[in-house]
Amino acid sequence: MAPGAIESLSMSTTSSPGLPRRVRRAGPRSETRLKCVAAAPEARLCVEILGEHDTTGGVGVTGGVGAAGGARGVVLTGPEVTIGRGAGCSLVLPDPTVSEVHLVLRVEDGAIRVIDAGGRGGVWLDGVRVRDAYARPDAVVGLGRSRLRLRGVGDEGEAPSGPRSRLGGLLGVSPAMQRVFALLERAARTDATVLLEGETGTGKELAAQALHEESPRAGGVLQVVDCSALSATMIEDMLFGHVRGAFTGAIAEHPGGFEEADGGTLFLDEIGELPLELQPKLLRAIETRAICRLGSNVPRRVDVRIVAATNRSLAREVAEGRFRADLYYRLNVVRVELPPLRERPEDVQALVRHIEEGLPAASQARAPLSEDEVDLLSRRPWPGNVRELRNEVVRMHALGLHALETPTPTPTKAPAAWSAPRPGVAETGEDGEPVVDLSMGFRLARQQQLDAFERRFLAEALRRAHGNVSLAAQSIGVSRKLLHRAIARHALREVDP
Ligand SMILES: Nc1ncnc2c1ncn2[C@@H]1O[C@H](COP(=O)(O)OP(=O)(O)OP(=O)(O)O)[C@@H](O)[C@H]1O
């Protein structure tokens, strides 16, 4: 189906006690929308100068810019303005700590985009250093020793407006998240199948919830089926349900996720883990919008919108033969990639404040994190993304810790020598058992343990085979091709002394 196309479906309704694991009903809508005003070339941008300097009379404005609101308030016109010490800037600041052209403000869709033009000391938005970020209304921008309050934009004296800083439970002020919000919003209006890709903890599940809540199906059910369940039979049962007697222990009929989601949205989480043998059956169900319960040949029509998520690259899985191409194309109608947190440090502050607001008073052993602490956190690599940030903030509050007291994790992306300890991999405790680190959550911890095990295992096999891949593969019972792929994934050298 073409991107954005509407799938037409038929309906049947069922209800079921005892939902499968991770299948649940969506909660009430919780979002507040921010108004967006369309950009106009003559858009006006109101800036209030708050600097320590006495800029009265010293503020120079050029090119369609006029003074407004007294000596310290200026209105800048045009979709893009430059700010700095240089005479050519739209707003000239006589501050020796400011660079010639320090900052660019751009009006986009009624929002103010703040771009560091390479100014000395950088650009600070609400106390967080940014390279390129959208500002909330009334945000304060710091450059050199000067500070500016962005009063908002408008053509006819409209109220200040801003970009969407959240969609459903997803928060984000960075341009990357703004693009995600725009895509999700557009996709939500259709019945098109959506594939969400992104590292663990980047908010794929929240994105699926937002898609459902923003869609015409919001009144229906959002059903989640975790395709990484332990056995293929269990996943099959969670997807398609069963009739009485279908297998030992099937003492009653049970609808699966497809039927549970009828009239609503079916969220296939961890789709990259779906066993190969189940993939043709899922493809058929998606194509025909009909399923048969396990143990039955009677097709049942279902009216569902499909959203799938994975923290793998499905295209790569297809290339490596672990995922069927036909199912991939059926799922990849609208693809939305959730960016990792390290690529959008501008979002850390909003996320920290949001997490702090949700903390129960009893678990707050310290004051809210200071701007310096938030700045420190925004420089970390966060391999577990927002989930890891949440855990860290909760931990800091619970234990009364400060950002400097908590170790900075190493990015998982950086390939370390295979013998070096991997981040998040448990060390051995006094009892010889691995020390469990709960702070990063189950999935990430499990993944990192598995990765570490695989790496050690393969490295040892290679070492014993003196780096001969064919021999190593033979000795551990895997194909040469598979071992080559694993070597590349773990950045192991094929010939190790
Ligand atoms: N943009 C965001 N705004 C607010 N909270 C977020 C955001 N992204 C993630 N979170 C929070 O981080 C945690 C993990 O989010 P979520 O489960 O949606 O991630 P995921 O990508 O589905 O992870 P996984 O692949 O491990 O299942 C949750 O507590 C969620 O509320």
The ligand as an ORCA input file, in Angstrom:
! r2SCAN-3c Opt
* xyz 0 1
  N      10.211     11.754     24.281
  C       9.867     11.276     25.492
  N       9.204     12.050     26.358
  C       8.871     11.599     27.592
  N       9.164     10.365     28.056
  C       9.811      9.556     27.218
  C      10.195      9.958     25.897
  N      10.811      8.934     25.300
  C      10.823      7.927     26.189
  N      10.232      8.293     27.342
  C      10.115      7.477     28.557
  O      11.203      6.542     28.515
  C      10.765      5.248     28.869
  C      10.918      4.292     27.691
  O      10.003      4.667     26.665
  P       9.357      3.601     25.672
  O       8.998      2.340     26.417
  O       8.291      4.250     24.883
  O      10.655      3.310     24.773
  P      10.850      2.214     23.651
  O      11.573      2.889     22.531
  O       9.544      1.552     23.328
  O      11.842      1.194     24.384
  P      12.078     -0.371     24.087
  O      12.591     -0.483     22.667
  O      13.126     -0.755     25.079
  O      10.764     -1.053     24.285
  C       9.345      5.397     29.353
  O       9.371      5.648     30.742
  C       8.854      6.632     28.620
  O       7.843      7.256     29.333
*
